[in-house]
Structures are given as structure tokens and as C-alpha cells.
Amino acid sequence: MSRARRYAPLAAVVSALALLAGCARAVVTTPAVPPALGAEEVGMASWYGVPHHGRRTASGEVYDMHQLTAAHRTLPLGTRVRVTNRDTGQSTDVRVNDRGPFVEGRILDVSYAAARLLGAVGPGVIPVRVRVLALPARSSAADGTYTVQIGSFTARPRAEALRDAVSGATIAEGLVAGEPVYRVRVGTYRDRGEATAAARALSARGYQALVVEQ
């Protein structure tokens, strides 16, 4: 048997595993027709969590399975969509920050946090309706996004207390010198001016607000 024939089955297995992986980090696709507000898509959605947590997404952000995000093949990164479980009616809004899923028959990969709200953690794959709520602003500048940070803690309970006290706040978990850090942040903005205005409003309420680029 030739070397090529002996290794052919292994190549097939590797290819299959790549397809089953869900989100492919290096593949970036663009829509044939620009999406419009209110556009809807119906299909199947899956979710991804621990194996990808902490890795870079197609947008350059670090994937955080506890944030409300999703991977889509063609929607512009930064697009906000409403995802509805067609079986149960459960829905949540997510921001597209990654590319995928590259599995035939699926149109969306949501984060673990979104999957919990959609009732998808158990089933794994669910029928969904995806509706475009907001598109990222077009700009000739870099595609950076901004958020407003109002606290950074080494103890998660303190971060959770602040998150619960501020509407719309979320927790971004990271590592500093190998130790976990929990940053409490509010909002996602494509424009630094909008983020600055939001920071000033939070500062007026007594919070130590800082605009950070994601």
C-alpha cells in the first residue's frame, strides 16, 4: 500500500473533525447582498462554550462564553440581532463578533450565555429566527469597538454586585499576571464619541467610568 493511500483515511477524519468544530476562526465571509434592518433568516442554531472560551474571535475580540454574542457566516461584525427559539418562543439579543458555524444546515452559533436564555444548552441545536436589529456604522477608520468600564475586581461577587446595580452592565473576565480579573462594563459602541457621552453620564451618577477599546 502506498504512503498516500495509508494516510488518506486520516486526512478524511481530520477534515470531518474540522467541520464539526462549529466556528472556524480563520475564515471570513462577506454577504453577497448588504443586510438590511429588519431582515430575517430562519434555520438551525447551535452554541459553543468551553473549548473556545478565551480564544480570539474573527473580530479580534477574545471570546467570552458568558457574554451575549454569536457567530454568523456573513453578517457584518458588530451587527446586533434578535434570536428567537421557534419551538419555545424564548428570545435574546446578541452581537455578532465571530464567523461560523461552518456546519451544513446551521445559520448561527450563539454563546453559552445566549444558549441558556434560548433553552439551547440541552438540545444543542434548535430552530431559530434571526432578525437584524442594528448594523455597525460604516467608517473609514479602524473597526474598533468601545465600551465603558465602571469597575475592575479580583473577586467575582463584588463585580456581580456592581453589575446588578447598573442596568445593562456585564462582566468581562480576564487574566492579569495569571490571576482572574472581573471587569464590569456597560454598552458597546462603534464610535468613541458615543462611548464618551455614556461615560460622562455614568460619572455623573457617581461611577468611575472609563472608555476602553475592545
N, C-alpha and C positions, 0 to 999 in steps of 0.2 A: 504493500500500500504506500502511495506517495505521501510525502510530508504534507502537501496541500490538502489531500483528502483526509488525512488523520486529524488535521486541525479545523476542518470545515464545520463539524458539529459544535465545537467550542465557540466558533465565531457566531454561529446561529444563536446559541444560548446567550452570549453577551449582547447581541442585538435585541433579543427578546427582553432581557432584563432592562435594557436602556429604555425600551418602550413602556415598560411597566413602572418606571421610576416616577412618572407623573410629570413633574416640571423639569424642563431642560434649561439649565442656566445660560448656556452659550447661544441659544437660538433666539433670534429676534425677528419677528414678522411684522408687517405693516398691512393695514386694511386696503383692499382694492378700492373701496369707496369710503370717504371720510364718514365716521359715525355722526349721527345727529342726536340732539337731546330728545328723549322720549323713545328712542329706538329700542325695540325689544328683540330678544333672542330666546328661543326655547330649546332645551336639551337636557343633558345629564351633567351633574357636577359631582366632583369628588373633593377630598380635602387632604392636606398634608401638614405634618407636625414635626415630631421629634427628630427624624433623620435630617431634616432641612433647617431646623432651628439654629440660628446663629450664622448661617451661610449667607453669602451675598446673593441678592436677587438681581434680575435683569436691569432694574432701575439703579442699581448700585447700593441700595439700602441693605442693611442686614436684616434678614428675615426674622421676625418675632412672631411666633405662633400665637401669642396672646393678644395681638393687635388685629383689628378688623380689616384684613387685606385679602387680595385674591390674585390669581394668575389667569390671564386671558391671552389667547394667541395673537389678537390683532388690535384690540382697543388701545388707544394711546396710554402710556404710563401716566398715572395721575388721574385717570378717569374714575369718577365715582358712580357706582351702580347699586341698584336695589335688587337683591336676590331673594326670590320667593320659592319656598318649597311647595311645589304644586300638589303634593299629597296632603299636606297638613295646613298650608296657609301661613306657616311661620316665615318671617322675613327679616332681613337685616341689610344695612347699607355697608358697603365695603369700598376700599380704594384699590385700584389695580396698580400693583407695583412689581409684577413679575410676569414672565411668559410661561405658557403652558395651558392646559395639560396636553401633552403630546401622546395621547392615547385615543384611538379611534372611538368616536361616539360620545366624547365628553367635550363640553364647551367651557368649563370653568373649574379651577382648583381653588377652593377657599381655605383660609387659615383655620387652625384648630378652634380659635375663639369664635369665628363665624360659624363653623360647623356645629358648635354647641347650640348656638342660637337658632340654627336651622333644623336641628334634630337630625344631623347627618353623621354624627360620630359613630353610632351603632351600625346603621346600614352601610356606611362607607361611600355609597354612590346614590344620589337622589335626583328626581326630576325637578328641574327648576325653570323659572322665568327670570331673565336678566333684563333690567330696564336701565338705560343710561340716564343718570340724574344730572351730572355735570362733567364737562370736558375741561382738560387743562388749558390754560391760556397759552396761546401761541406767542413765542418770543424768540428773538434772535440771540438772546443771552443764553447762558448755560441753563440746563434743565434742572436746576436745584430746587428743592422744596424747603420750606421753612416751618418751624413750629415755635411755640412759646413754652419755655421751661420755667416752672414755678417752684421746683424743689428737686433735690438730689439726696438720696438716703442710702445708708448701708443696711438698714433694717426695713424689710418689706412692709410690716404692719404700719410704720409711720408713713410710708409712701401711700399705702391704701387709704389711710385716714384722710390725707390731703386730697387724693383722687376723689373720694366720696364726697368731699366738701365742695368741690368745684365741678359744675356741670360741664360735661364733655371732656373731662380730663382722662388721660390714660397713663399707663405705666410702661416705660421702655426700660427693659432690663439689659444691663451690660456688664462688662468686666473691667476693672481698673486694678492693675498690678495683681491680677489673678483673683481679686475679690469681687463679689457681686455688688453692683450699684443699681439702685432703682430710681429712675428719673421720672418725675411727674410732668407731663406735657399737655398742652391744650391746643387743639386745632392743627390743621395742615394747610399751608398757604403757598401758592406758586409765586407770590410777589412779596418782596421784603417789606414794602410799604404797608401792606395789609397786616403782616405779622407784627410790625412795629406798632401799628394802631391798636391791635389786640393786646399787645404787651403793656401799652400805656393804660388801657382800660383796667387790666388786671392789677397794675401797680397802684392805680387809684383806689383799688379795693383792699390794698394792704399786702399784696403778694409781691415777692421778689421775682419779677418777671424778666426773662432773658430770651431774646430771639436767637435761635440756633438753626443752622442749616443741616438738613437731614441727608 
